[in-house]
Amino acid sequence: MRKLFFSELSSCKETKLHAATHSWLPLDKGKLSKFTAHSSSSSSSIESLMKMPEPAVLPHFKPADYVDILAQIHEELEYCPPDEKSCLYLLQFQVFRGLGETKLSRRSLQAAWEKAGTIHEKLIFGAWLKYEKRGEQPISDLLGSCGKCSQEFKLLDFVSQISAESHGISYEDESDEFQGSPVVHLRIRDDMIACDRRKLAALSTPLYAMLNGGFRESYLEVIDMSRNGISPIGMRAISKFSLSGRLPYLSAEAILEMLDFANKFCCKGLKDACERKLASFVSSRQDAIDFMECAIELGCSILAASCLQVLLNELPECLNDEQVVMIFSSASKQQRSTMAGNASFSLYCLLSEVSMSISATSDVTISFLEKLVDSASDSRQKQLTLHQLACMRLLRKDHAEAERLFSAAFTAGHLYSVVGLARLASLRSNRHFSLKLLDSVMSSRWPLGWMYQERALYLDGDSKLENLNKATELDPTLTYPYMVRAASLMKRQSVEAALMEINRILGFKLVLECLELRFCCYLALEDYRAALCDVQAILTLAPDYRMIGGRVAAKQLRMLVMENVEQWTTADCWMQLYDRWSSVDDIGSLSVIYQMLESDAAKGVLYFRQSLLLLRLNCPEAAMRSLQLAREHAASQHERLVYEGWILYDTGHCEEGLQKAEASIAIQRSFEAFFLKAYALADSSLEPSTSATVVSLLEDALRCPSDRLRKGQALNNLGSVYVDCGKLDLAAECYINALKIGHTRAHQGLARVYFLRNNRTGAFEEMTKLIEKARSNASAYEKRSEYCDRDLTKADLQMVTKLDPLRVYPYRYRAAVLMDNHKEKDAISELTKAIAFKADLNLLHLRAAFHEHVGDISGALRDCRAALSVDPNHQEMLELHHRVNSQEP
């Protein structure tokens, strides 16, 4: 007999608390035992599911109309001086990050680095890119093995790029008479250093005044310099510098003496030369700390920049060093200027970002954010910085200061900061004022999903659910409404309905908290196999994830669930993987692979399969992690080369990926090597002759040993190439063979063949089979809509939007139909509805064209500029922008 799961769970003794996003299940032994009992005695445990936390107040720049802000930034980038571009790209980065668009925000950061107008910006954004790509060092190493360097990971040799300062005053007229002898001896204690009076005087105005300006020293042949902090070695070096303009090789200590002398006597050229020489000594964190103190004290910007680069290159680790933190947190405005020039805002943006990721509520984070606020120079920067600092103050329960900052950000124009004000009012038990704040915002503009979500926090019963439903209608990507509705259904003991609700979002957005809630639903149903599937999927995505309010490791819960399910053999696992892969059950497939990785199976192959699934689930970071694990666990050199090729290909280095495939084939012909080469070649070349090569490579792959899962994919790809070449019979044969070995997605290819043969009915039927078989079938409905009459097309596309609201084609289709029916406002509204939660080039492009059609040139231009922020090189968009721009009055 199975053990009761919850009686086991109640024995968990872990007490360490972690940052938690919710608390689904109680740890109280009595309540846990009731949870799996009859429904009449489970209400107290179900009630605990309702105690989920409020959605976080996000510390991001979230303009009410992101399209307008992106358009403004794009216009400013067209006309601003080159040295202002980096700051604009940084703002663009913040907008995309607030939208959750990771790829677009990374691209904006790359642009900020590429367009950097100063050395300080170059090194700050280079360090930021390195920090963002801190898990990608192996990719840089792989590129190095292909003879290609990743520039962002290299330290800049910026000293040579900065033009040298003039060496002081120039005396071209040799007839300019000096009052004293041509040689002056400088005494330093017992040493005498002979110097050329004219050359030494030329180093600076103060020295000229001293040596030829009527002072007593102007007539002396021996001048005592013992009290000026310079050693004989340093003075001799200064004398030589006055003659040659070059510094001899000296120790750092001697050069520091010379730098101090240059600072006292305003010798700009000498100071510049000393800074450059000292910069070459900065090679470690401690060097940077030691020299930075001197650089700040003496106002040495070149030396400070060299130190700054070394410190930033060690992010995030260097922020655990108190000396480093002190340098950045105690710097005055003038000292910040010495360190970062005019890039102080960019510097503290980076430091705040890193510090928040380490500890959002630490004193260090607050200090950096305060410096960031002080560095903000325009309204948009102030909105971001005030809001970020307010969020951190809120987390620290510093409510009075948080309210002041949220209010300042809101007044500056950051509408989203009203969320912080509403939360603070609620904490004072003034929910009525929270609602009043939100209502005032919503009445002044087109409401957004987050506004209704926030409003729901201060309501109960049906009103709460109505607002959550409206939030989902306006922004279906918001997670919180689905979770509340599911928990509400659980409370009413409608577990099956709760499952349906949480499956709505998991159908298009893989969220750990939602998987955890579904795990709890399955436990309530005592479906331990399904619960095991979800907890293993969670562990695939986040190996250290903690559940039940952060109190229990997911790995421990998995072990408890495992005791209540029948164990699978390796053969069982492979059969399950085939079944789930064939039914397009990606989460189920992930779970099976996780279980198989515990066996003695070839781990490289399994991690590779895992990466393919994670890419399909739109989890690129987790997919890359799995690919790197595949590389580490490769059983042979030729297998390792294949995984290296995929790593390079997936990060945009197609040519280098091809090199790895060819190197693998040279060692041993294998399915995966030929498949990689075919895939990369098809993507890298548009030449007609390439198709024949790709066909040959895929045929070579199919002759090599592999399993049905991969051979089905190869047959499907081969069919696609044949379709593109017009060889429909060969394509159909490939798709049919793929279907015979369980590659369900081949139904889509076969449907295309039927359609090209003018058999729409056959195409429709083929797509219907895919819809019936596939667990995830939004794309199948979308494809089937192409083979239907208009009414059925409309129904299929409505189903697509219901299953996956992030797919943009249905919105575009419906908008086009409305435009054809001369319902221009409705057509634009349909696109606006989707643009509100998804920054998509095609949606913006179509809306821009519609705006142009109805004569709204300013609206068209705004959408063009926003779309070009998403893809600056889109040719059709560039042409539309040029045409619309020429029409603007």
C-alpha positions in Angstrom: 0.0 0.0 0.0 1.3 3.5 -0.9 2.3 5.7 2.0 0.3 8.8 2.5 2.4 11.5 0.8 1.4 14.2 3.2 2.3 12.3 6.3 5.8 12.0 4.8 5.9 15.7 3.9 5.0 16.6 7.4 8.2 15.1 8.6 10.3 17.5 6.6 12.7 19.2 9.1 14.1 21.9 6.9 13.8 25.3 8.6 15.9 27.5 6.4 13.7 30.2 4.9 14.4 31.4 1.3 12.9 34.2 -0.6 9.5 32.8 -1.5 6.9 33.8 -4.1 4.0 32.0 -2.4 3.0 29.4 0.2 0.8 26.8 -1.4 0.7 24.1 1.2 1.0 24.2 5.0 3.7 22.3 6.9 1.4 21.6 9.8 1.1 17.8 10.1 -2.6 17.9 11.0 -3.5 20.0 8.0 -1.4 18.0 5.6 -3.0 14.8 6.6 -6.4 16.3 5.8 -5.4 17.5 2.4 -5.5 14.0 0.9 -8.6 13.0 2.9 -12.2 13.3 1.6 -13.3 16.7 0.4 -15.4 17.4 3.4 -12.4 17.6 5.6 -10.0 19.4 3.2 -11.3 22.9 3.3 -8.7 24.2 5.8 -5.8 22.9 3.6 -7.4 24.3 0.4 -7.8 27.6 2.2 -4.0 27.9 2.5 -3.8 28.0 -1.3 -5.5 31.4 -1.2 -2.7 32.9 0.9 -0.5 33.8 -2.1 1.4 37.0 -2.0 0.6 40.0 -4.0 2.4 40.4 -7.3 5.7 42.2 -6.9 6.0 45.9 -7.6 8.5 45.6 -10.4 11.5 47.9 -10.3 11.5 48.5 -14.0 10.8 51.4 -16.3 7.2 50.8 -17.4 5.9 53.7 -19.4 2.1 53.6 -19.9 2.6 53.8 -23.6 5.8 52.1 -24.5 5.2 52.6 -28.2 5.3 56.4 -27.7 8.6 56.2 -25.7 10.3 53.9 -28.2 9.2 56.2 -31.0 10.7 59.2 -29.1 14.0 57.4 -28.5 14.2 56.4 -32.2 13.6 60.0 -33.3 16.2 61.3 -30.9 18.7 58.8 -32.1 18.2 60.1 -35.7 19.2 63.6 -34.8 21.3 63.6 -31.6 25.1 64.1 -31.5 27.1 60.8 -31.5 28.1 61.2 -27.8 24.4 61.0 -26.7 23.5 57.8 -28.5 24.6 55.4 -25.8 22.4 57.0 -23.1 19.4 56.7 -25.5 20.2 53.0 -26.2 20.4 52.5 -22.4 16.9 54.0 -22.0 15.7 51.7 -24.8 17.2 48.8 -23.0 15.2 49.8 -19.9 12.0 49.9 -21.9 12.5 46.5 -23.4 13.5 45.0 -20.0 10.3 46.4 -18.5 8.4 44.6 -21.3 10.2 41.3 -20.5 11.8 41.3 -24.0 15.2 39.8 -23.1 16.6 39.5 -26.6 15.6 43.1 -27.5 17.0 44.5 -24.3 20.3 42.7 -24.9 20.5 44.0 -28.4 19.9 47.6 -27.1 22.8 47.1 -24.6 25.0 45.9 -27.5 24.1 49.0 -29.5 24.9 51.2 -26.5 28.4 49.5 -26.4 28.9 49.8 -30.1 27.8 53.5 -30.2 29.7 54.5 -27.1 31.1 58.0 -27.7 33.6 58.0 -24.8 36.1 55.6 -23.4 34.1 55.5 -20.1 30.9 54.5 -21.9 32.8 51.8 -23.9 34.2 50.1 -20.8 31.0 50.4 -18.7 28.8 48.9 -21.4 31.4 46.3 -22.2 31.4 45.3 -18.6 27.6 45.3 -18.6 27.5 43.0 -21.6 30.0 40.7 -20.0 27.9 40.6 -16.9 24.7 39.9 -18.9 26.6 37.1 -20.7 28.4 35.8 -17.6 27.2 32.2 -18.4 28.5 32.5 -22.0 32.3 32.5 -21.4 32.4 28.9 -22.9 31.0 30.4 -26.1 33.8 32.9 -26.2 36.3 30.1 -25.7 34.6 28.1 -28.5 34.8 31.2 -30.8 38.5 31.4 -29.9 39.0 27.8 -31.0 37.6 28.9 -34.4 39.9 31.9 -34.6 37.2 34.4 -33.7 37.3 36.7 -30.6 34.3 37.9 -28.6 35.1 41.6 -28.2 33.0 42.3 -25.2 35.0 39.9 -23.0 38.3 41.7 -23.8 39.8 44.5 -21.6 40.2 47.7 -23.6 43.6 49.1 -24.3 42.0 52.6 -24.1 45.1 54.5 -22.9 46.6 54.4 -26.4 43.3 55.7 -27.8 43.3 58.9 -25.7 45.4 61.7 -27.3 48.2 62.9 -25.1 48.0 66.2 -23.3 50.4 69.0 -24.2 53.5 69.1 -22.1 52.9 72.6 -20.8 54.1 75.9 -22.3 56.0 75.9 -25.5 59.0 78.3 -26.1 59.8 78.4 -29.7 61.7 81.7 -29.4 65.1 80.9 -28.1 65.8 84.6 -27.6 63.4 84.6 -24.6 66.0 85.4 -21.9 66.1 83.6 -18.6 67.4 85.6 -15.7 69.3 82.8 -14.0 71.9 80.4 -15.2 70.8 77.9 -17.9 71.4 75.0 -15.5 69.6 74.8 -12.2 70.5 72.3 -9.5 67.7 70.9 -7.4 68.8 69.7 -4.0 66.8 66.9 -2.4 68.5 66.2 1.0 72.0 65.1 0.1 71.4 64.7 -3.6 71.9 67.4 -6.4 70.0 67.0 -9.6 71.1 69.1 -12.6 68.2 70.4 -14.7 67.8 72.5 -17.8 66.2 75.6 -16.4 64.4 76.5 -19.7 63.1 72.9 -20.2 62.0 72.5 -16.6 60.2 75.8 -16.7 58.3 74.7 -19.9 56.5 72.0 -17.9 54.0 74.4 -16.4 53.1 78.0 -15.7 53.9 77.7 -12.0 57.4 76.3 -12.7 58.0 79.0 -15.3 57.1 81.7 -12.7 59.3 80.1 -10.1 62.3 79.7 -12.4 62.0 82.9 -14.5 59.3 85.1 -12.9 61.1 87.4 -10.6 61.0 85.1 -7.6 64.1 84.5 -5.6 64.5 81.0 -7.1 64.8 82.7 -10.6 68.3 83.8 -9.6 69.5 80.8 -7.6 71.6 78.1 -9.1 70.7 75.6 -6.3 67.1 75.3 -5.2 66.1 73.2 -2.2 63.2 70.8 -3.2 63.5 68.6 -0.1 60.0 69.5 1.2 58.1 68.8 -1.9 57.6 65.0 -1.4 59.8 64.0 -4.3 62.7 61.6 -4.1 66.0 62.1 -6.0 65.0 59.2 -8.4 61.7 60.9 -9.1 63.3 64.3 -9.7 65.9 62.9 -12.0 63.1 61.3 -14.0 61.2 64.6 -14.2 64.4 66.3 -15.4 64.8 63.6 -18.2 61.1 64.0 -19.0 61.5 67.8 -19.4 64.3 67.1 -22.0 62.7 64.1 -23.9 59.0 64.2 -23.2 59.2 60.5 -22.2 59.2 58.7 -18.9 62.0 56.3 -18.1 61.1 52.9 -16.7 60.4 53.3 -12.9 58.6 51.6 -10.1 54.9 52.5 -9.4 56.0 54.2 -6.2 58.4 56.6 -8.0 55.8 57.4 -10.7 53.2 58.2 -7.9 55.7 60.7 -6.5 56.1 62.3 -9.9 52.3 62.4 -10.3 51.9 64.1 -7.0 54.7 66.6 -8.0 52.9 67.2 -11.4 49.6 67.8 -9.6 51.2 70.3 -7.2 53.0 72.3 -9.9 50.2 71.9 -12.5 52.3 70.0 -15.0 49.6 68.7 -17.3 51.9 66.9 -19.7 53.8 65.2 -16.9 50.6 64.3 -15.1 49.2 62.8 -18.3 52.3 60.7 -18.9 52.4 59.5 -15.2 48.7 58.5 -15.4 49.3 56.5 -18.6 52.3 54.8 -17.0 50.5 54.0 -13.8 47.5 52.7 -15.8 49.7 49.9 -17.1 50.4 48.8 -13.5 46.7 48.1 -12.8 46.3 44.4 -13.3 44.4 43.1 -10.2 41.5 44.1 -8.0 43.8 45.3 -5.2 45.8 47.3 -7.7 42.6 49.0 -8.8 41.6 49.7 -5.3 44.9 51.2 -4.3 45.4 53.3 -7.4 41.7 54.4 -7.5 42.2 56.2 -4.2 45.1 58.1 -5.6 43.3 58.8 -8.9 40.3 60.2 -7.2 42.3 62.4 -4.8 44.4 63.8 -7.6 41.7 64.0 -10.2 43.4 61.5 -12.6 40.7 60.5 -15.0 42.8 58.1 -17.2 44.1 56.2 -14.2 40.7 56.1 -12.6 39.2 54.7 -15.8 41.9 52.0 -15.9 41.0 51.1 -12.3 37.3 51.2 -13.1 37.7 48.8 -16.0 39.4 46.2 -13.8 36.8 46.5 -11.0 33.8 46.3 -13.4 35.4 43.3 -15.2 35.1 41.4 -11.9 31.3 41.9 -11.5 29.5 40.6 -9.5 32.2 39.2 -7.3 33.9 42.5 -6.6 30.8 43.9 -4.9 31.5 41.5 -2.1 34.7 43.4 -1.4 34.0 46.2 1.2 36.8 48.4 -0.2 35.3 48.3 -3.7 31.9 49.1 -2.3 33.3 52.0 -0.4 34.9 53.5 -3.5 31.6 53.5 -5.3 29.2 54.3 -2.5 31.2 57.2 -1.0 32.1 59.0 -4.2 31.1 62.6 -4.4 29.7 64.1 -7.6 33.2 65.4 -8.6 34.8 62.0 -7.8 32.2 60.3 -9.9 33.1 62.6 -12.7 36.8 61.6 -12.3 35.9 57.9 -12.3 33.3 57.8 -15.1 33.4 61.2 -16.9 30.0 62.0 -18.2 28.9 58.3 -17.9 28.1 58.4 -14.2 24.4 57.6 -14.8 25.4 54.5 -16.9 27.9 53.4 -14.3 25.4 53.5 -11.4 22.7 51.9 -13.5 25.1 48.9 -13.9 26.1 48.9 -10.3 22.5 49.1 -9.1 21.5 46.3 -11.4 24.2 44.0 -10.1 23.6 44.9 -6.5 19.9 44.3 -6.7 20.5 40.9 -8.1 22.8 40.1 -5.1 20.5 41.6 -2.4 17.7 44.0 -3.3 17.4 45.3 0.3 21.0 45.8 1.2 22.5 49.1 2.2 24.9 48.8 -0.8 21.9 48.6 -3.2 20.3 51.6 -1.5 23.6 53.6 -1.7 24.1 52.9 -5.4 20.5 53.7 -6.2 20.8 57.0 -4.3 23.8 57.8 -6.4 21.9 56.8 -9.5 19.0 59.2 -8.6 21.6 62.0 -8.1 23.1 61.2 -11.5 19.8 61.3 -13.4 19.7 64.3 -15.7 16.4 64.2 -17.6 12.7 63.3 -16.8 12.8 59.8 -18.1 16.0 59.0 -16.1 14.4 60.5 -13.0 11.2 58.3 -13.5 13.3 55.2 -13.6 15.7 55.9 -10.8 13.1 57.3 -8.4 10.8 54.3 -9.0 13.7 51.8 -8.6 14.8 53.3 -5.3 11.2 53.5 -4.1 10.8 49.7 -4.8 13.8 48.9 -2.7 12.6 51.2 0.1 9.3 49.4 0.0 11.0 46.0 0.3 12.9 47.3 3.3 9.6 48.4 4.9 10.8 52.1 4.9 7.3 53.1 4.0 7.5 56.9 4.5 10.6 57.2 2.2 9.1 54.8 -0.3 5.9 56.8 -0.5 7.9 60.0 -1.1 9.9 58.4 -3.9 6.9 56.7 -5.6 5.1 60.0 -5.5 8.0 61.8 -7.0 8.3 59.2 -9.8 4.6 59.4 -10.4 4.7 63.2 -10.6 7.6 63.0 -13.0 5.4 60.9 -15.3 5.9 57.3 -14.4 2.3 56.1 -14.2 3.2 52.6 -13.0 4.5 54.0 -9.7 0.9 54.4 -8.7 1.1 50.7 -7.9 3.6 51.5 -5.1 1.4 54.3 -3.8 -1.7 52.0 -3.8 0.2 49.2 -1.9 1.3 51.7 0.8 -2.2 53.0 1.2 -3.4 49.4 1.6 -0.7 48.8 4.2 -2.3 51.6 6.2 -5.6 49.8 5.9 -6.9 52.4 3.5 -8.0 50.2 0.5 -10.5 52.8 -0.5 -7.7 55.3 -1.2 -5.8 52.6 -3.1 -8.9 52.1 -5.4 -9.3 55.9 -5.7 -5.7 56.3 -6.9 -6.1 53.5 -9.5 -9.5 54.8 -10.7 -8.0 58.3 -11.2 -5.3 56.8 -13.4 -7.6 54.5 -15.3 -10.1 57.3 -16.0 -7.4 59.5 -17.6 -6.2 57.0 -20.3 -6.8 53.7 -22.0 -6.5 51.2 -19.1 -3.9 48.4 -19.1 -4.0 44.9 -17.7 -1.7 45.7 -14.8 -4.2 48.4 -13.6 -7.0 45.9 -13.3 -4.8 43.4 -11.7 -3.7 45.9 -9.1 -7.3 47.0 -8.6 -8.3 43.4 -7.8 -6.0 43.4 -4.8 -8.3 45.8 -3.0 -11.5 44.0 -3.8 -13.2 40.8 -2.7 -15.6 38.2 -4.2 -17.1 38.7 -7.6 -15.7 42.2 -8.0 -12.2 40.9 -7.5 -12.7 38.1 -10.1 -14.2 40.6 -12.5 -11.2 42.8 -12.4 -8.8 39.8 -12.7 -10.8 38.7 -15.8 -10.5 42.1 -17.3 -6.7 42.1 -16.5 -6.4 38.8 -18.4 -8.4 40.2 -21.3 -6.2 43.2 -21.7 -2.9 41.4 -20.9 -3.1 37.6 -21.0 0.6 37.3 -20.1 0.0 38.4 -16.4 0.5 35.3 -14.2 -1.3 36.4 -11.0 -4.9 36.4 -12.3 -4.7 32.7 -13.4 -3.2 31.7 -10.1 -5.9 33.5 -8.1 -8.7 32.0 -10.1 -7.2 28.5 -9.8 -6.8 28.9 -6.1 -10.3 30.2 -5.8 -11.6 27.1 -7.7 -9.5 24.9 -5.3 -11.1 26.6 -2.4 -14.5 25.7 -3.8 -13.2 22.1 -4.2 -13.3 22.3 -8.0 -9.8 20.9 -8.5 -10.4 19.8 -12.1 -11.6 23.4 -13.0 -8.5 24.7 -11.2 -6.3 22.5 -13.4 -8.0 23.8 -16.5 -7.4 27.4 -15.4 -3.7 27.0 -14.6 -3.2 25.0 -17.9 -4.5 28.1 -19.8 -1.3 29.9 -19.0 1.0 26.9 -19.0 -0.1 26.3 -22.6 1.9 29.3 -23.8 4.1 30.5 -20.9 6.2 28.2 -18.7 6.1 29.8 -15.2 7.6 27.9 -12.3 5.0 29.2 -9.8 2.2 27.9 -12.1 3.9 24.5 -12.4 4.1 24.5 -8.6 0.4 25.3 -8.3 -0.5 22.6 -10.8 1.7 20.2 -8.8 -0.5 21.0 -5.8 -3.6 20.4 -7.8 -2.4 16.9 -8.8 -1.6 16.2 -5.2 -5.1 17.1 -4.2 -6.3 14.6 -6.9 -3.7 12.1 -5.6 -2.4 11.9 -9.2 1.2 11.4 -8.1 2.5 10.5 -11.6 1.3 13.9 -12.9 2.7 15.6 -9.8 6.0 14.0 -10.4 6.0 15.2 -14.0 5.6 18.8 -12.9 8.2 18.7 -10.1 10.7 17.2 -12.5 10.0 19.9 -15.0 10.6 22.5 -12.3 13.9 20.9 -11.4 14.9 20.9 -15.1 14.4 24.6 -15.3 15.6 25.5 -11.8 17.7 22.8 -10.1 17.8 24.6 -6.7 14.1 25.6 -6.7 12.3 25.6 -3.3 8.6 25.0 -2.9 5.9 25.6 -0.2 6.9 29.1 0.5 10.6 28.4 0.0 10.6 26.0 3.0 11.2 22.7 1.2 13.6 21.9 -1.6 11.8 20.7 -4.8 14.2 17.8 -4.9 13.0 16.7 -1.5 9.3 16.9 -2.6 10.2 14.9 -5.6 11.7 12.1 -3.5 8.5 11.9 -1.4 6.3 11.8 -4.5 8.6 9.1 -6.0 7.7 6.8 -3.2 4.0 6.8 -4.4 4.6 6.0 -8.0 5.6 2.8 -9.8 9.2 3.0 -10.8 10.1 2.9 -14.6 12.8 0.9 -16.1 15.1 2.4 -18.7 13.0 0.8 -21.4 9.9 2.2 -19.9 11.4 5.7 -19.9 12.3 5.4 -23.6 8.8 4.3 -24.4 7.3 7.1 -22.4 9.7 9.6 -24.1 8.6 8.4 -27.6 4.9 8.7 -26.6 5.2 12.1 -25.1 7.4 13.4 -27.9 5.0 12.1 -30.5 2.1 13.8 -28.7 4.0 17.1 -28.6 3.9 17.0 -24.8 7.1 19.0 -24.2 6.7 19.3 -20.4 6.1 15.6 -20.1 9.1 14.9 -22.3 11.3 17.1 -20.1 10.2 15.2 -17.0 11.0 11.8 -18.5 14.5 13.0 -19.6 15.1 14.3 -16.1 14.3 10.9 -14.7 16.5 9.2 -17.3 19.5 11.4 -16.4 19.6 9.6 -13.0 20.3 6.3 -14.8 23.5 5.1 -16.5 22.2 6.2 -19.9 24.4 8.3 -22.2 24.0 11.7 -20.6 25.3 13.8 -23.4 22.5 12.6 -25.7 19.8 13.2 -23.1 21.0 16.7 -22.2 21.0 17.5 -25.9 17.4 16.3 -26.2 16.6 18.4 -23.2 18.0 21.5 -24.8 15.8 20.9 -27.9 12.7 20.7 -25.7 13.6 23.8 -23.8 14.0 25.8 -27.0 10.6 24.7 -28.1 9.3 25.9 -24.7 11.0 29.3 -25.2 13.5 28.8 -22.4 16.7 29.8 -24.2 18.9 30.2 -21.1 17.9 26.8 -19.7 18.4 25.3 -23.2 21.9 26.7 -23.4 22.7 25.4 -20.0 21.6 21.9 -21.1 23.7 22.2 -24.3 26.7 23.0 -22.3 26.0 20.0 -20.0 25.7 17.9 -23.2 29.1 19.1 -24.2 30.6 18.2 -20.8 29.1 14.7 -20.8 29.8 13.9 -24.4 31.0 10.3 -24.8 33.5 11.0 -27.6 35.3 13.9 -29.3 33.1 13.8 -32.4 30.0 14.0 -30.3 31.5 16.9 -28.3 32.2 18.7 -31.5 28.5 18.4 -32.5 27.3 20.0 -29.3 29.9 22.7 -29.6 28.5 23.3 -33.1 25.0 23.7 -31.8 26.1 26.0 -29.1 27.7 28.3 -31.7 24.8 28.0 -34.1 22.2 28.9 -31.4 24.2 32.0 -30.4 24.3 33.3 -34.0 27.7 32.0 -35.1 26.5 29.9 -38.0 29.8 29.6 -39.9 31.7 28.5 -36.8 28.9 25.9 -36.1 29.5 24.6 -39.6 33.2 24.3 -38.9 32.5 22.1 -35.8 30.1 19.9 -37.8 32.7 19.3 -40.5 35.4 18.6 -37.9 33.1 16.0 -36.3 32.4 14.3 -39.7 36.1 14.2 -40.3 36.5 12.1 -37.2 33.4 9.9 -37.6 30.3 10.1 -39.8 27.3 10.4 -37.5 23.6 11.3 -37.7 23.9 14.4 -35.5 27.0 15.8 -37.3 25.3 15.5 -40.7 22.0 16.9 -39.3 23.8 19.9 -37.8 25.7 20.6 -41.0 22.5 20.4 -43.1 20.6 22.6 -40.6 23.3 25.3 -40.4 23.9 25.3 -44.2 20.2 25.7 -45.0 20.0 28.7 -42.7 23.2 30.3 -43.9 22.8 30.3 -47.7 20.0 31.2 -50.1 21.7 29.8 -53.2 19.6 27.3 -55.1 22.5 24.9 -55.3 22.5 24.7 -51.5 19.2 22.7 -51.5 20.9 19.8 -53.3 23.7 19.8 -50.7 21.2 19.9 -47.8 19.3 17.0 -49.3 22.5 15.0 -49.7 23.5 15.8 -46.1 20.1 14.8 -44.7 20.3 11.5 -46.7 23.7 10.9 -45.2 22.3 11.5 -41.8 19.5 9.0 -42.3 22.0 6.3 -43.3 23.7 6.7 -39.9 22.4 5.0 -36.7 20.0 7.0 -34.6 16.6 6.7 -32.9 13.2 7.3 -34.3 12.8 10.7 -32.6 15.7 12.2 -34.5 15.2 10.3 -37.7 11.6 11.6 -37.8 12.9 15.1 -37.5 15.4 14.6 -40.3 12.7 13.1 -42.6 10.5 16.1 -41.8 13.3 18.6 -42.6 14.1 16.7 -45.8 10.4 16.9 -46.8 10.5 20.7 -46.3 13.5 21.0 -48.6 11.8 18.9 -51.3 8.7 21.1 -51.0 10.8 24.2 -51.5 12.3 22.6 -54.6 8.9 21.7 -56.0 9.4 17.9 -55.6 6.1 17.2 -53.9 6.0 13.4 -54.4 9.4 13.0 -52.7 8.2 15.4 -50.0 5.1 13.5 -49.3 7.1 10.2 -49.1 9.3 11.8 -46.5 6.4 13.1 -44.4 4.6 9.7 -44.6 7.7 7.9 -43.5 8.2 10.4 -40.6 4.6 9.7 -39.5 5.2 6.0 -39.5 7.8 6.4 -36.9 5.8 8.7 -34.7 6.9 12.2 -35.8 3.5 13.8 -35.4 4.6 17.2 -36.6 5.0 15.8 -40.1 1.2 16.1 -40.5 1.8 19.8 -41.0 4.2 19.2 -43.8 2.0 16.7 -45.5 -0.9 19.2 -45.3 1.2 21.7 -47.1 1.8 19.1 -49.9 -1.9 18.5 -50.2 -2.5 22.3 -50.4 0.1 22.8 -53.1 -1.7 20.0 -55.0 -4.9 22.1 -54.7 -6.4 19.6 -52.2 -7.5 21.9 -49.5 -9.8 19.2 -48.0 -6.8 16.8 -47.6 -4.8 19.6 -46.1 -7.6 20.4 -43.6 -7.9 16.8 -42.6 -4.2 16.3 -42.1 -4.0 19.4 -39.8 -7.1 18.0 -37.9 -5.1 14.8 -37.2 -2.3 16.9 -35.8 -4.7 18.9 -33.6 -6.2 15.7 -32.2 -2.8 14.2 -31.5 -0.8 17.1 -30.2 -0.9 18.2 -26.5 0.2 21.6 -27.5 -1.7 22.5 -30.7 -2.1 26.3 -31.0 0.2 26.3 -34.0 -1.7 23.5 -35.6 -5.0 25.5 -35.3 -3.2 28.5 -36.8 -1.9 26.4 -39.7 -5.2 24.7 -40.3 -6.9 28.1 -40.6 -5.1 28.6 -43.9 -7.0 25.6 -45.4 -10.5 26.6 -44.3 -13.3 28.8 -45.5 -13.6 32.2 -43.8 -16.0 31.2 -41.0 -14.0 28.2 -40.0 -10.8 30.3 -40.3 -12.2 32.8 -37.9 -13.1 30.1 -35.4 -9.7 28.4 -35.7 -7.9 31.7 -35.1 -10.1 32.5 -32.1 -9.0 29.1 -30.7 -5.4 30.1 -31.4 -5.7 33.3 -29.4 -7.4 31.4 -26.6 -4.6 28.8 -26.5 -1.7 31.1 -27.1 -2.5 34.8 -27.0 1.1 35.6 -27.9 0.8 34.3 -31.4 0.3 37.5 -33.6 -1.0 36.1 -36.8 -4.7 35.9 -35.6 -4.7 39.5 -34.6 -3.3 40.5 -38.0 -5.8 38.4 -39.9 -8.8 39.7 -38.0 -7.5 43.3 -38.4 -7.1 42.8 -42.1 -10.6 41.4 -42.5 -12.0 44.4 -40.6 -10.0 46.8 -42.8 -11.4 45.0 -45.9 -14.9 45.6 -44.5 -14.0 49.3 -44.1 -14.1 49.1 -40.3 -10.8 51.0 -40.0 -11.2 52.0 -36.3 -12.0 48.4 -35.3 -9.1 47.1 -37.3 -6.7 49.5 -35.6 -8.2 48.6 -32.2 -7.7 44.9 -32.8 -4.0 45.5 -33.4 -3.7 47.9 -30.5 -5.1 45.2 -28.2 -2.2 42.9 -28.9 0.5 45.6 -29.1 -0.4 46.6 -25.5 1.2 43.4 -24.2 3.5 42.3 -27.1 6.1 44.5 -28.8 5.9 42.8 -32.2 7.3 44.2 -35.4 4.6 42.7 -37.6 1.8 44.2 -35.5 3.4 47.6 -35.4 4.1 47.4 -39.2 0.5 46.7 -40.0 -0.9 49.3 -37.7 1.5 51.9 -39.2 0.2 51.0 -42.7 -3.4 51.3 -41.4 -2.7 54.7 -39.9 -1.2 55.8 -43.2 -4.3 54.5 -45.0 -6.7 56.6 -42.9 -4.5 59.7 -43.1 -3.1 59.6 -39.5 0.5 60.4 -40.5 1.7 61.1 -37.0 0.3 57.8 -35.8 1.9 56.0 -38.7 5.3 57.6 -38.1 5.1 56.8 -34.4 4.5 53.1 -35.1 7.2 53.1 -37.8 9.7 54.4 -35.3 8.7 51.9 -32.6 8.8 49.1 -35.1 12.4 50.1 -36.2 13.3 50.0 -32.5 12.3 46.4 -32.5 14.2 45.6 -35.8 16.3 48.5 -37.1 17.1 46.7 -40.4 13.7 45.5 -41.5 13.6 46.6 -45.2 9.9 47.0 -45.6 9.6 48.9 -42.4 12.4 51.2 -43.5 10.7 51.9 -46.8 7.3 52.6 -45.0 9.1 54.9 -42.6 10.8 56.8 -45.4 7.5 57.2 -47.2 5.6 58.3 -44.1 8.3 60.6 -42.9 8.2 62.4 -46.3 4.5 63.1 -45.8 4.9 64.6 -42.3 4.1 68.4 -42.4 
